[in-house]
Amino acid sequence: MKTGFGWIEIKGRRYDHDIVIHTDGTVSKRKKKRSRALRSEYGHTPLSGEELGSILNEHPVVVYIGTGQYGSLPITPDATTILMPFDPVIMPTPDLLPLLEREVRRHGAVIHVTC
């Protein structure tokens, strides 16, 4: 895995948007629309609990949250509460990727690729 501002590369495929890595290893585009209403409150579209339903329904043991190249992705209090039982690993995206590559437990991830 590699990343730079505005992109991430996984298994040779480049994505120019935020992504969700599902427990089966598939990748989909992050559906930020669910959190956009909170943008004015946070100054940026945060990761909210509204976005986490699909990945948590996959029953991961651990959930990784890449908070962007500089770690600026806000996470709402409801998202933090929802994530707690899933042993969350929350850190800037470049720092997160090496840990994610070595993870052997059933896991999912939400990866922010800008700020």
N, CA, C and O atoms as a GROMACS GRO file, in nm:
protein
  460
    1MET      N    1   0.084  -0.118   0.000
    1MET     CA    2   0.000   0.000   0.000
    1MET      C    3   0.089   0.124   0.000
    1MET      O    4   0.193   0.129   0.065
    2LYS      N    5   0.043   0.223  -0.075
    2LYS     CA    6   0.112   0.352  -0.082
    2LYS      C    7   0.006   0.460  -0.077
    2LYS      O    8  -0.110   0.438  -0.113
    3THR      N    9   0.046   0.579  -0.033
    3THR     CA   10  -0.047   0.691  -0.030
    3THR      C   11   0.028   0.822  -0.048
    3THR      O   12   0.147   0.833  -0.018
    4GLY      N   13  -0.043   0.920  -0.096
    4GLY     CA   14   0.003   1.057  -0.108
    4GLY      C   15  -0.120   1.145  -0.097
    4GLY      O   16  -0.232   1.094  -0.088
    5PHE      N   17  -0.102   1.275  -0.099
    5PHE     CA   18  -0.216   1.364  -0.082
    5PHE      C   19  -0.317   1.342  -0.194
    5PHE      O   20  -0.288   1.366  -0.311
    6GLY      N   21  -0.436   1.295  -0.158
    6GLY     CA   22  -0.544   1.276  -0.254
    6GLY      C   23  -0.551   1.140  -0.320
    6GLY      O   24  -0.634   1.120  -0.409
    7TRP      N   25  -0.465   1.046  -0.279
    7TRP     CA   26  -0.469   0.913  -0.342
    7TRP      C   27  -0.418   0.805  -0.248
    7TRP      O   28  -0.346   0.831  -0.152
    8ILE      N   29  -0.457   0.683  -0.280
    8ILE     CA   30  -0.406   0.565  -0.212
    8ILE      C   31  -0.397   0.454  -0.315
    8ILE      O   32  -0.481   0.443  -0.404
    9GLU      N   33  -0.295   0.372  -0.302
    9GLU     CA   34  -0.278   0.259  -0.393
    9GLU      C   35  -0.282   0.130  -0.312
    9GLU      O   36  -0.209   0.115  -0.214
   10ILE      N   37  -0.369   0.038  -0.354
   10ILE     CA   38  -0.385  -0.090  -0.287
   10ILE      C   39  -0.379  -0.200  -0.393
   10ILE      O   40  -0.456  -0.199  -0.489
   11LYS      N   41  -0.288  -0.293  -0.373
   11LYS     CA   42  -0.272  -0.405  -0.466
   11LYS      C   43  -0.261  -0.357  -0.611
   11LYS      O   44  -0.321  -0.415  -0.701
   12GLY      N   45  -0.183  -0.252  -0.631
   12GLY     CA   46  -0.159  -0.200  -0.765
   12GLY      C   47  -0.268  -0.114  -0.824
   12GLY      O   48  -0.254  -0.064  -0.935
   13ARG      N   49  -0.378  -0.095  -0.752
   13ARG     CA   50  -0.487  -0.011  -0.802
   13ARG      C   51  -0.489   0.121  -0.726
   13ARG      O   52  -0.484   0.123  -0.603
   14ARG      N   53  -0.496   0.229  -0.800
   14ARG     CA   54  -0.495   0.362  -0.740
   14ARG      C   55  -0.637   0.416  -0.727
   14ARG      O   56  -0.718   0.406  -0.819
   15TYR      N   57  -0.665   0.474  -0.610
   15TYR     CA   58  -0.794   0.536  -0.583
   15TYR      C   59  -0.768   0.683  -0.552
   15TYR      O   60  -0.681   0.717  -0.473
   16ASP      N   61  -0.846   0.771  -0.617
   16ASP     CA   62  -0.830   0.915  -0.597
   16ASP      C   63  -0.944   0.971  -0.512
   16ASP      O   64  -0.990   1.083  -0.533
   17HIS      N   65  -0.988   0.892  -0.415
   17HIS     CA   66  -1.096   0.931  -0.324
   17HIS      C   67  -1.083   0.848  -0.197
   17HIS      O   68  -1.010   0.749  -0.193
   18ASP      N   69  -1.154   0.890  -0.094
   18ASP     CA   70  -1.157   0.813   0.031
   18ASP      C   71  -1.217   0.676   0.003
   18ASP      O   72  -1.302   0.660  -0.084
   19ILE      N   73  -1.172   0.578   0.080
   19ILE     CA   74  -1.216   0.441   0.056
   19ILE      C   75  -1.258   0.370   0.185
   19ILE      O   76  -1.226   0.413   0.296
   20VAL      N   77  -1.330   0.262   0.165
   20VAL     CA   78  -1.362   0.168   0.272
   20VAL      C   79  -1.303   0.034   0.228
   20VAL      O   80  -1.326  -0.010   0.116
   21ILE      N   81  -1.227  -0.029   0.317
   21ILE     CA   82  -1.177  -0.163   0.292
   21ILE      C   83  -1.264  -0.256   0.375
   21ILE      O   84  -1.269  -0.247   0.498
   22HIS      N   85  -1.333  -0.346   0.308
   22HIS     CA   86  -1.427  -0.436   0.373
   22HIS      C   87  -1.354  -0.559   0.428
   22HIS      O   88  -1.240  -0.587   0.391
   23THR      N   89  -1.421  -0.632   0.516
   23THR     CA   90  -1.357  -0.747   0.580
   23THR      C   91  -1.318  -0.856   0.482
   23THR      O   92  -1.231  -0.938   0.512
   24ASP      N   93  -1.381  -0.860   0.365
   24ASP     CA   94  -1.343  -0.959   0.264
   24ASP      C   95  -1.231  -0.909   0.172
   24ASP      O   96  -1.193  -0.978   0.077
   25GLY      N   97  -1.179  -0.788   0.202
   25GLY     CA   98  -1.069  -0.733   0.124
   25GLY      C   99  -1.111  -0.646   0.007
   25GLY      O  100  -1.026  -0.583  -0.056
   26THR      N  101  -1.240  -0.642  -0.024
   26THR     CA  102  -1.285  -0.556  -0.132
   26THR      C  103  -1.278  -0.409  -0.089
   26THR      O  104  -1.277  -0.378   0.030
   27VAL      N  105  -1.272  -0.322  -0.188
   27VAL     CA  106  -1.259  -0.178  -0.164
   27VAL      C  107  -1.377  -0.107  -0.229
   27VAL      O  108  -1.414  -0.137  -0.343
   28SER      N  109  -1.435  -0.011  -0.157
   28SER     CA  110  -1.541   0.071  -0.214
   28SER      C  111  -1.515   0.217  -0.177
   28SER      O  112  -1.435   0.248  -0.089
   29LYS      N  113  -1.584   0.305  -0.247
   29LYS     CA  114  -1.573   0.447  -0.220
   29LYS      C  115  -1.643   0.481  -0.089
   29LYS      O  116  -1.753   0.432  -0.062
   30ARG      N  117  -1.579   0.564  -0.007
   30ARG     CA  118  -1.641   0.610   0.117
   30ARG      C  119  -1.763   0.695   0.083
   30ARG      O  120  -1.756   0.783  -0.002
   31LYS      N  121  -1.874   0.668   0.150
   31LYS     CA  122  -1.998   0.740   0.126
   31LYS      C  123  -2.010   0.856   0.226
   31LYS      O  124  -2.081   0.846   0.326
   32LYS      N  125  -1.940   0.964   0.198
   32LYS     CA  126  -1.935   1.080   0.287
   32LYS      C  127  -2.066   1.156   0.294
   32LYS      O  128  -2.087   1.236   0.386
   33LYS      N  129  -2.155   1.133   0.199
   33LYS     CA  130  -2.280   1.208   0.195
   33LYS      C  131  -2.355   1.198   0.328
   33LYS      O  132  -2.422   1.293   0.370
   34ARG      N  133  -2.343   1.084   0.393
   34ARG     CA  134  -2.413   1.063   0.521
   34ARG      C  135  -2.363   1.157   0.630
   34ARG      O  136  -2.435   1.183   0.727
   35SER      N  137  -2.242   1.208   0.615
   35SER     CA  138  -2.183   1.296   0.717
   35SER      C  139  -2.177   1.442   0.673
   35SER      O  140  -2.140   1.528   0.754
   36ARG      N  141  -2.211   1.473   0.550
   36ARG     CA  142  -2.196   1.609   0.496
   36ARG      C  143  -2.273   1.715   0.574
   36ARG      O  144  -2.228   1.830   0.581
   37ALA      N  145  -2.385   1.680   0.632
   37ALA     CA  146  -2.464   1.778   0.707
   37ALA      C  147  -2.385   1.835   0.825
   37ALA      O  148  -2.418   1.942   0.876
   38LEU      N  149  -2.282   1.764   0.869
   38LEU     CA  150  -2.202   1.807   0.984
   38LEU      C  151  -2.080   1.890   0.943
   38LEU      O  152  -2.003   1.934   1.028
   39ARG      N  153  -2.063   1.910   0.814
   39ARG     CA  154  -1.944   1.980   0.762
   39ARG      C  155  -1.927   2.119   0.824
   39ARG      O  156  -1.817   2.155   0.865
   40SER      N  157  -2.034   2.197   0.832
   40SER     CA  158  -2.021   2.334   0.885
   40SER      C  159  -1.981   2.332   1.033
   40SER      O  160  -1.910   2.421   1.079
   41GLU      N  161  -2.027   2.233   1.105
   41GLU     CA  162  -1.995   2.222   1.248
   41GLU      C  163  -1.848   2.186   1.270
   41GLU      O  164  -1.788   2.231   1.368
   42TYR      N  165  -1.790   2.105   1.181
   42TYR     CA  166  -1.653   2.057   1.198
   42TYR      C  167  -1.552   2.125   1.107
   42TYR      O  168  -1.431   2.107   1.124
   43GLY      N  169  -1.599   2.205   1.010
   43GLY     CA  170  -1.508   2.269   0.917
   43GLY      C  171  -1.453   2.173   0.812
   43GLY      O  172  -1.367   2.210   0.732
   44HIS      N  173  -1.502   2.053   0.812
   44HIS     CA  174  -1.459   1.946   0.721
   44HIS      C  175  -1.564   1.836   0.735
   44HIS      O  176  -1.625   1.823   0.842
   45THR      N  177  -1.587   1.760   0.632
   45THR     CA  178  -1.682   1.649   0.646
   45THR      C  179  -1.621   1.546   0.739
   45THR      O  180  -1.520   1.484   0.704
   46PRO      N  181  -1.680   1.525   0.857
   46PRO     CA  182  -1.622   1.431   0.953
   46PRO      C  183  -1.660   1.286   0.921
   46PRO      O  184  -1.741   1.260   0.832
   47LEU      N  185  -1.600   1.195   0.993
   47LEU     CA  186  -1.645   1.056   0.993
   47LEU      C  187  -1.749   1.047   1.105
   47LEU      O  188  -1.718   1.070   1.222
   48SER      N  189  -1.872   1.014   1.068
   48SER     CA  190  -1.978   1.005   1.168
   48SER      C  191  -2.026   0.860   1.181
   48SER      O  192  -1.994   0.775   1.098
   49GLY      N  193  -2.100   0.836   1.284
   49GLY     CA  194  -2.157   0.704   1.306
   49GLY      C  195  -2.245   0.659   1.192
   49GLY      O  196  -2.258   0.540   1.166
   50GLU      N  197  -2.307   0.754   1.123
   50GLU     CA  198  -2.393   0.723   1.007
   50GLU      C  199  -2.319   0.644   0.901
   50GLU      O  200  -2.379   0.562   0.832
   51GLU      N  201  -2.189   0.666   0.888
   51GLU     CA  202  -2.109   0.600   0.784
   51GLU      C  203  -2.062   0.460   0.823
   51GLU      O  204  -2.023   0.382   0.736
   52LEU      N  205  -2.065   0.427   0.949
   52LEU     CA  206  -2.000   0.306   0.997
   52LEU      C  207  -2.086   0.179   0.989
   52LEU      O  208  -2.033   0.069   1.003
   53GLY      N  209  -2.213   0.194   0.968
   53GLY     CA  210  -2.304   0.079   0.969
   53GLY      C  211  -2.262  -0.034   0.879
   53GLY      O  212  -2.260  -0.150   0.921
   54SER      N  213  -2.230  -0.004   0.754
   54SER     CA  214  -2.200  -0.111   0.659
   54SER      C  215  -2.078  -0.192   0.699
   54SER      O  216  -2.079  -0.315   0.690
   55ILE      N  217  -1.974  -0.126   0.743
   55ILE     CA  218  -1.852  -0.200   0.778
   55ILE      C  219  -1.871  -0.277   0.909
   55ILE      O  220  -1.818  -0.388   0.924
   56LEU      N  221  -1.945  -0.222   1.002
   56LEU     CA  222  -1.964  -0.291   1.130
   56LEU      C  223  -2.056  -0.411   1.116
   56LEU      O  224  -2.047  -0.506   1.194
   57ASN      N  225  -2.144  -0.408   1.018
   57ASN     CA  226  -2.229  -0.523   0.991
   57ASN      C  227  -2.149  -0.643   0.939
   57ASN      O  228  -2.201  -0.754   0.935
   58GLU      N  229  -2.025  -0.620   0.901
   58GLU     CA  230  -1.937  -0.727   0.854
   58GLU      C  231  -1.863  -0.796   0.970
   58GLU      O  232  -1.788  -0.891   0.948
   59HIS      N  233  -1.885  -0.749   1.091
   59HIS     CA  234  -1.832  -0.808   1.214
   59HIS      C  235  -1.678  -0.816   1.218
   59HIS      O  236  -1.622  -0.924   1.236
   60PRO      N  237  -1.612  -0.702   1.201
   60PRO     CA  238  -1.466  -0.702   1.214
   60PRO      C  239  -1.426  -0.717   1.360
   60PRO      O  240  -1.504  -0.687   1.451
   61VAL      N  241  -1.305  -0.762   1.381
   61VAL     CA  242  -1.248  -0.764   1.516
   61VAL      C  243  -1.187  -0.628   1.546
   61VAL      O  244  -1.195  -0.578   1.658
   62VAL      N  245  -1.127  -0.569   1.444
   62VAL     CA  246  -1.062  -0.439   1.456
   62VAL      C  247  -1.101  -0.353   1.336
   62VAL      O  248  -1.118  -0.402   1.225
   63VAL      N  249  -1.115  -0.223   1.361
   63VAL     CA  250  -1.145  -0.128   1.256
   63VAL      C  251  -1.033  -0.024   1.253
   63VAL      O  252  -0.996   0.033   1.356
   64TYR      N  253  -0.980   0.000   1.135
   64TYR     CA  254  -0.877   0.100   1.113
   64TYR      C  255  -0.940   0.226   1.055
   64TYR      O  256  -1.025   0.218   0.966
   65ILE      N  257  -0.899   0.340   1.107
   65ILE     CA  258  -0.944   0.469   1.054
   65ILE      C  259  -0.821   0.550   1.017
   65ILE      O  260  -0.743   0.589   1.104
   66GLY      N  261  -0.804   0.573   0.888
   66GLY     CA  262  -0.696   0.660   0.840
   66GLY      C  263  -0.747   0.801   0.836
   66GLY      O  264  -0.840   0.831   0.760
   67THR      N  265  -0.690   0.890   0.915
   67THR     CA  266  -0.742   1.026   0.932
   67THR      C  267  -0.684   1.126   0.834
   67THR      O  268  -0.693   1.247   0.856
   68GLY      N  269  -0.623   1.080   0.725
   68GLY     CA  270  -0.571   1.170   0.623
   68GLY      C  271  -0.421   1.185   0.630
   68GLY      O  272  -0.356   1.137   0.723
   69GLN      N  273  -0.366   1.251   0.532
   69GLN     CA  274  -0.221   1.267   0.522
   69GLN      C  275  -0.162   1.340   0.642
   69GLN      O  276  -0.049   1.313   0.682
   70TYR      N  277  -0.238   1.432   0.700
   70TYR     CA  278  -0.191   1.510   0.814
   70TYR      C  279  -0.273   1.482   0.940
   70TYR      O  280  -0.257   1.552   1.041
   71GLY      N  281  -0.359   1.383   0.935
   71GLY     CA  282  -0.437   1.344   1.052
   71GLY      C  283  -0.550   1.439   1.086
   71GLY      O  284  -0.589   1.449   1.203
   72SER      N  285  -0.605   1.508   0.987
   72SER     CA  286  -0.704   1.613   1.015
   72SER      C  287  -0.850   1.571   1.005
   72SER      O  288  -0.938   1.654   1.029
   73LEU      N  289  -0.880   1.446   0.970
   73LEU     CA  290  -1.019   1.404   0.959
   73LEU      C  291  -1.086   1.406   1.096
   73LEU      O  292  -1.043   1.333   1.186
   74PRO      N  293  -1.189   1.488   1.115
   74PRO     CA  294  -1.259   1.486   1.243
   74PRO      C  295  -1.343   1.358   1.255
   74PRO      O  296  -1.395   1.307   1.156
   75ILE      N  297  -1.355   1.310   1.376
   75ILE     CA  298  -1.438   1.193   1.405
   75ILE      C  299  -1.540   1.236   1.510
   75ILE      O  300  -1.504   1.285   1.616
   76THR      N  301  -1.667   1.216   1.478
   76THR     CA  302  -1.772   1.261   1.569
   76THR      C  303  -1.776   1.176   1.695
   76THR      O  304  -1.731   1.061   1.694
   77PRO      N  305  -1.828   1.231   1.804
   77PRO     CA  306  -1.840   1.152   1.927
   77PRO      C  307  -1.921   1.024   1.909
   77PRO      O  308  -1.887   0.921   1.968
   78ASP      N  309  -2.028   1.028   1.828
   78ASP     CA  310  -2.106   0.906   1.808
   78ASP      C  311  -2.025   0.800   1.734
   78ASP      O  312  -2.038   0.681   1.763
   79ALA      N  313  -1.941   0.841   1.640
   79ALA     CA  314  -1.855   0.745   1.570
   79ALA      C  315  -1.754   0.684   1.667
   79ALA      O  316  -1.730   0.563   1.664
   80THR      N  317  -1.697   0.766   1.752
   80THR     CA  318  -1.600   0.716   1.851
   80THR      C  319  -1.665   0.612   1.941
   80THR      O  320  -1.606   0.508   1.968
   81THR      N  321  -1.785   0.640   1.988
   81THR     CA  322  -1.858   0.546   2.074
   81THR      C  323  -1.887   0.415   2.001
   81THR      O  324  -1.868   0.307   2.057
   82ILE      N  325  -1.932   0.425   1.877
   82ILE     CA  326  -1.964   0.306   1.798
   82ILE      C  327  -1.839   0.221   1.773
   82ILE      O  328  -1.847   0.099   1.772
   83LEU      N  329  -1.725   0.286   1.753
   83LEU     CA  330  -1.601   0.214   1.722
   83LEU      C  331  -1.538   0.143   1.842
   83LEU      O  332  -1.466   0.046   1.823
   84MET      N  333  -1.564   0.188   1.962
   84MET     CA  334  -1.493   0.136   2.080
   84MET      C  335  -1.492  -0.017   2.093
   84MET      O  336  -1.386  -0.071   2.126
   85PRO      N  337  -1.600  -0.089   2.070
   85PRO     CA  338  -1.594  -0.234   2.084
   85PRO      C  339  -1.510  -0.305   1.977
   85PRO      O  340  -1.485  -0.425   1.987
   86PHE      N  341  -1.467  -0.231   1.875
   86PHE     CA  342  -1.397  -0.292   1.762
   86PHE      C  343  -1.247  -0.264   1.765
   86PHE      O  344  -1.181  -0.265   1.661
   87ASP      N  345  -1.192  -0.239   1.883
   87ASP     CA  346  -1.048  -0.219   1.900
   87ASP      C  347  -0.993  -0.125   1.792
   87ASP      O  348  -0.902  -0.164   1.718
   88PRO      N  349  -1.047  -0.002   1.781
   88PRO     CA  350  -1.010   0.085   1.670
   88PRO      C  351  -0.864   0.130   1.672
   88PRO      O  352  -0.806   0.153   1.779
   89VAL      N  353  -0.807   0.142   1.554
   89VAL     CA  354  -0.674   0.199   1.536
   89VAL      C  355  -0.697   0.324   1.453
   89VAL      O  356  -0.735   0.316   1.336
   90ILE      N  357  -0.674   0.440   1.514
   90ILE     CA  358  -0.705   0.568   1.450
   90ILE      C  359  -0.578   0.650   1.445
   90ILE      O  360  -0.521   0.686   1.549
   91MET      N  361  -0.532   0.681   1.323
   91MET     CA  362  -0.411   0.759   1.308
   91MET      C  363  -0.399   0.812   1.165
   91MET      O  364  -0.475   0.770   1.078
   92PRO      N  365  -0.304   0.904   1.141
   92PRO     CA  366  -0.285   0.953   1.005
   92PRO      C  367  -0.264   0.838   0.906
   92PRO      O  368  -0.199   0.739   0.937
   93THR      N  369  -0.320   0.854   0.788
   93THR     CA  370  -0.318   0.749   0.688
   93THR      C  371  -0.178   0.694   0.658
   93THR      O  372  -0.163   0.571   0.655
   94PRO      N  373  -0.075   0.777   0.637
   94PRO     CA  374   0.057   0.720   0.608
   94PRO      C  375   0.112   0.631   0.721
   94PRO      O  376   0.180   0.532   0.695
   95ASP      N  377   0.081   0.666   0.845
   95ASP     CA  378   0.126   0.587   0.960
   95ASP      C  379   0.045   0.459   0.977
   95ASP      O  380   0.095   0.359   1.028
   96LEU      N  381  -0.078   0.463   0.933
   96LEU     CA  382  -0.170   0.350   0.949
   96LEU      C  383  -0.141   0.236   0.852
   96LEU      O  384  -0.155   0.119   0.888
   97LEU      N  385  -0.101   0.268   0.730
   97LEU     CA  386  -0.089   0.166   0.626
   97LEU      C  387   0.005   0.051   0.661
   97LEU      O  388  -0.031  -0.064   0.635
   98PRO      N  389   0.123   0.074   0.720
   98PRO     CA  390   0.208  -0.040   0.755
   98PRO      C  391   0.141  -0.134   0.856
   98PRO      O  392   0.157  -0.256   0.847
   99LEU      N  393   0.067  -0.079   0.950
   99LEU     CA  394  -0.005  -0.163   1.048
   99LEU      C  395  -0.116  -0.242   0.979
   99LEU      O  396  -0.135  -0.360   1.008
  100LEU      N  397  -0.187  -0.177   0.890
  100LEU     CA  398  -0.295  -0.241   0.818
  100LEU      C  399  -0.244  -0.356   0.731
  100LEU      O  400  -0.309  -0.460   0.720
  101GLU      N  401  -0.129  -0.338   0.670
  101GLU     CA  402  -0.072  -0.443   0.586
  101GLU      C  403  -0.035  -0.568   0.665
  101GLU      O  404  -0.038  -0.679   0.612
  102ARG      N  405   0.001  -0.550   0.792
  102ARG     CA  406   0.042  -0.664   0.876
  102ARG      C  407  -0.072  -0.727   0.955
  102ARG      O  408  -0.054  -0.831   1.018
  103GLU      N  409  -0.189  -0.665   0.951
  103GLU     CA  410  -0.302  -0.713   1.031
  103GLU      C  411  -0.349  -0.851   0.985
  103GLU      O  412  -0.370  -0.874   0.866
  104VAL      N  413  -0.365  -0.943   1.081
  104VAL     CA  414  -0.411  -1.078   1.050
  104VAL      C  415  -0.552  -1.105   1.101
  104VAL      O  416  -0.618  -1.200   1.058
  105ARG      N  417  -0.599  -1.022   1.193
  105ARG     CA  418  -0.735  -1.038   1.244
  105ARG      C  419  -0.836  -0.991   1.137
  105ARG      O  420  -0.800  -0.919   1.044
  106ARG      N  421  -0.960  -1.033   1.152
  106ARG     CA  422  -1.067  -0.987   1.063
  106ARG      C  423  -1.082  -0.836   1.085
  106ARG      O  424  -1.108  -0.792   1.196
  107HIS      N  425  -1.065  -0.759   0.978
  107HIS     CA  426  -1.063  -0.614   0.994
  107HIS      C  427  -1.132  -0.543   0.879
  107HIS      O  428  -1.152  -0.598   0.770
  108GLY      N  429  -1.167  -0.419   0.906
  108GLY     CA  430  -1.220  -0.328   0.807
  108GLY      C  431  -1.149  -0.195   0.826
  108GLY      O  432  -1.081  -0.174   0.926
  109ALA      N  433  -1.165  -0.105   0.730
  109ALA     CA  434  -1.097   0.024   0.739
  109ALA      C  435  -1.174   0.131   0.664
  109ALA      O  436  -1.241   0.104   0.564
  110VAL      N  437  -1.164   0.253   0.715
  110VAL     CA  438  -1.210   0.372   0.647
  110VAL      C  439  -1.086   0.458   0.631
  110VAL      O  440  -1.021   0.493   0.730
  111ILE      N  441  -1.052   0.493   0.508
  111ILE     CA  442  -0.928   0.564   0.480
  111ILE      C  443  -0.956   0.698   0.413
  111ILE      O  444  -1.014   0.704   0.304
  112HIS      N  445  -0.915   0.806   0.480
  112HIS     CA  446  -0.925   0.941   0.424
  112HIS      C  447  -0.793   0.972   0.354
  112HIS      O  448  -0.687   0.942   0.408
  113VAL      N  449  -0.798   1.031   0.234
  113VAL     CA  450  -0.675   1.046   0.156
  113VAL      C  451  -0.626   1.190   0.140
  113VAL      O  452  -0.519   1.212   0.084
  114THR      N  453  -0.702   1.287   0.189
  114THR     CA  454  -0.651   1.424   0.183
  114THR      C  455  -0.613   1.468   0.324
  114THR      O  456  -0.570   1.386   0.404
  115CYS      N  457  -0.629   1.592   0.353
  115CYS     CA  458  -0.586   1.656   0.478
  115CYS      C  459  -0.552   1.559   0.587
  115CYS      O  460  -0.514   1.600   0.697
   0.00000   0.00000   0.00000
